[in-house]
Amino acid sequence: MAQDKVKYFELEYNGTKVEKCLYNSIRLLDSREDTSNFGSVRVGMLDKEVSVVSKESFETQLGVLITKMSGEIPGNSPILFQLRRLKFVEKAEAGKEYGYCFFRASIFSSKDNNYRLISAIDTFMVVESKKEITKQIIDYANKTFVNFFSNALTKEPKQNAIFSLNEIVKIDSIEKAKIKVYTTNEYVNGVYRTFESFKDQTPEYSLFSITFEDGEITEIKAKNDKNRLRIIDSAEVYAIVNNGKPYISAEYGYYPLVKNNNDFYFIGDDKINYIKGQVVKSNSIFNPTEYVYTPLPITTQFEIKIDHMNGKFMRVKEVK
């Protein structure tokens, strides 16, 4: 059935008109790297992974939403809604389900080809439950989206900065130009405990030793306040730089970072909670010959990108 192949994300708003609304028309600028879907969720008894998509164009959804909120107000120049990220991810582990949604967007006023920022959001939503998680995370995302949107409709644009459309399209590059780690090819040796220190190239520990086994980092030591070496747990580390070469700390170890087209990537291990199509013979006393879909956690390799704004890991693709 069609509903089993995709999951629709539809903006829902049943509230009243927004008081003191300043805008009543909108244009969409979809700046996401992958505009084909909004990530994926798992649906049905078999927990089948399906793409999250918009049933109609997302710009149409935004137009319907602003009409519901604005009511009959005088026409004006359309606002520009820049969608930078909207992605759903679901995982299952230790008897629980986890739903995630990454959401980043900006809203601009427009007049005479000049754009001023009205409002922006960059958030990461998490829902944890022992029950089916898909509806919960989609409802949470819808509520967050609608609240951000409705609040923006009452705000005057900021007057301290004017953007051209070309600058908005290239906003990632403009942001990276202000981040030190993206503007250099020479990285400061040391241990970085946070993304903030890594992007500023200010390591918390400059003096350290690294143990390699079979080409992989197995242990890091750094000097504490008493000038004594101590072993640093990988959970305390965001990244390290050794002899000018950067490494990222992830759940399953340290991995070399590579800069490509001014973004940082690494090939790292991560879990796939369900093998698609995996079936085994059931031990049910009611039907011992029945075949069922069985969750089997496995680890595989992915190409992973570093988000330049917050340092979070973003899967790009599975490495076959």
Buried (B, 14 or more C-beta within 10 A) or exposed (E): EEEEEBBEBEBBBEEEEBEEBBBBBBBBBEBBEEEEBBBBBBBEEBBBBBBBBBEEEBBEBBBBBBEBBBEEBEEEEBBBBBBBBBBBBBBBEEEEBBBBBBBBBBBBBBEEEEBBBBBBBBBEBEBEEEEEBBBBBBEBBBEBBBEBBBBBBBBEBBEEEBBEBEEBEBBBEEEBEEBEBBEEEEBBBBBBBBBEBBBBBBBBBEEBEBEEEEEEBEEBBBBEEEEEEEEBEBEBBBBBBBEEEBBBBBEEBBBBBEBEEEBBBBEBBBBBBBBEEEEEEBEEEEEEEEEBBEEEEEEEBBBBBBBBBBBEBBBBEEEE
